[in-house]
């Protein structure tokens, strides 16, 4: 009985936290995203019931037959990048007091040159 009550409290707390995130961030519908955002920069997405960080993965970079929004993680089964399935909203990510975040390509370059 106590275990079930704890699980219910945890689920309620998670639901409240996600509601706080939805209210605190300047979310935009996916249909409003400008094409300029598809440059490899990291973007915050709302997918299903939670926020997810991802970026636009052009098919020429991904070695795929299509371009897609990616999490940047690869599947353990086939090593393909994991695509976001159906994000409904997006928000820009800014570094604290530093302006817009760097793109995934810039991070890869910085990692290779440092």
N, C-alpha and C positions, 0 to 999 in steps of 0.2 A: 504494500500500500504506500509506504513512504517513498519507495523508488519511483512509483508512478507519479506521485505529487511533485517530486523533484524534476522529473522529465517534463511535466506540464509547466512548471515554473521556468525551466530553461527554454522551452519553446516560446512561452509568452515573452520572456526577456529578449530572445532573438528577434521575434516579431516587432517588439517595440524599438529595438536598435535599428532595424532595417527601416522602420517608419521614420526614425530620426534622421537617418542618412538621406532618405528621399526628400525630406523637408529642407535639409541643410545645404543641399547642392543644387546648383542652377542647371537642372535637367532640361534637355531639348528633345523633341521627338526625332527619330531617325530620319524622317522625311525632310527635316530642316538642315541636315548636315551639308555644309558646303564641300564641293569637290576638293578644295585646298586642304581639307583635313585628311585626305587620303595620301599623305606624304610619308608615312612611316612613324609619325609621332604617336606616343602613347596617349590613349583616350580612355576615360572612364565610361563604361557601358552599364546599362541596367538590362540584365537578361534573366528571364524567369522571375525569381524572387530575390535576387541579390546583385550587388555591384560586382563588376568584373573589369579588370584592366586588359586592354588589347590594343591592336594597331592594324592598319591596313596592310595586307600582305599581297603585293602585286604578283601576278602569275609568273612574270619573268624572274622575280627573286625567289619565289617559292618552288619553281620548277614544276608548276602545276598547269592544268588546262584552264584554270579559272583564278580570279582574284577573290580575296575574302578577308573578313575581319578575323584576326587570329589572336589567340591568347599568348602566343609565343612558346607554348609548351608543346612537346612532341608526344605522340602516342607511343606507348611502349610496344604495341603490337607491330606497327609498321613504320615507325619513326616519322610519320607525316605530322605536320603542324596541326594542332587542334583548332578548328574554326569555331567561332561563335555561331550558334544556331539561329537565334532569333532575337537579337537585342532590340528593345523597344525605344530606348532613350540613350542619349550620350551627354557627356559634360567634359569640358576641357580640364586638363590637369596642369596645374602650375606649381613649380617648385616654390618653397617658402621664400618670399622676398627676392626671388631671382628671375621672375618672368616665366615664359612658357617652358615646358619641359623639353628636353632634347629628344630627338627621334631614336627609334631602335637602331637605325643604321649608324647614327652618330655615336651611340653607346658602343656598338660593335667596333667601330673605328677606334674609339678611345681605349677600349680594352686591348686591342691588338697593338697599339702604339705605346702603351705604358708598361 
